[in-house]
Amino acid sequence: MSAEPVELGRGPAVKLVDGPRTETVPRAAWEGRLDALLADARHVHLHAPDVDLHARRTKKGKWLTSRGRPSSTTAAPATHDRAVSRLLPDDHPLFAATKVSRDKRRQVQHYLELLRPLPLLERERIRVVDAGCGKAYMSLALVAYGRETGTRVELVGIDANPGVIETVRGIAEALGYDEARFEATTIAGWSSDEPIDLLVSLHACDTATDEAIAAGVRLGAEAIVVAPCCHHELAAQIAANEKDALLRHGLLLGRQADLVTDALRAAALEALGYRVDVMEFVAAEHTAKNLMLRALRAPSPPREARARAEFAELRDRYGVDPAIQRMLHVPA
């Protein structure tokens, strides 16, 4: 275990490091904590810029000390708190225009971090479709991030609610985002004359997520990113089958249906030539619907064959007819 003084925003403290575990102890409580640590210690080493002190406890409990040349003449840095790195500054006009909460701001920053690894975000121009865009603050954040990094993000937000579309149009105009436009239409009813680079869909309810995935494939999207919401379709189908200890209880059945639905979606995308990462999007303490599927087109015959077999096995094991299969015609 090692200890060193640090300065925190809340005041002076001592940082304790014990293997992978790190703890900070307020300076006022350090004397008592040090006595407790020394009660069981056998060897103690003190490193200072001018001297090293070494102490060893004998079997009879007596401390023997010695002095040595300093291991380093440079004092340890006092500051411990680090400035948090944000892809968008906290005072960015986007946050004021969308009136999002502090939690939502953190979600926006996390969303950008999850999408940043996509190679297409390094291009000079990309076309993005937000399927079921709602208030579209996440996609507008992509536009803002693109302006920060020199990528023109040409955004099309689509939503079946005309009122929502009018609201988000006003926000984009107030921000001066002329590269963003919004259309009141369904996901299945929207088409494009040229392929898109990225399709996103966040918290689309039930099979609307499947519609968004199918639209991304149909439009030739290089990347598809979805964060599913409720999963009613397969929950009802699984509930109609014979119950076991796992599926007999409604809460457990619902959670299992969530997992089966998203596993089938991931396998379907992989069967069609995408590489899929499944990750946590929103922290679990905020919502149980916290998964994100990030798919990047990367054809691989072995992966596609494996995904087709896994899709069929999972579908047949639970006896379901998932919307993703009907919409994408997953190859057998």
Summary of the structure (lengths in Angstrom):
residues: 332
radius of gyration: 27.4
end to end distance: 56.8
largest distance: 86.0
contacts: 959
relative contact order: 0.08
helix: 39%
strand: 25%
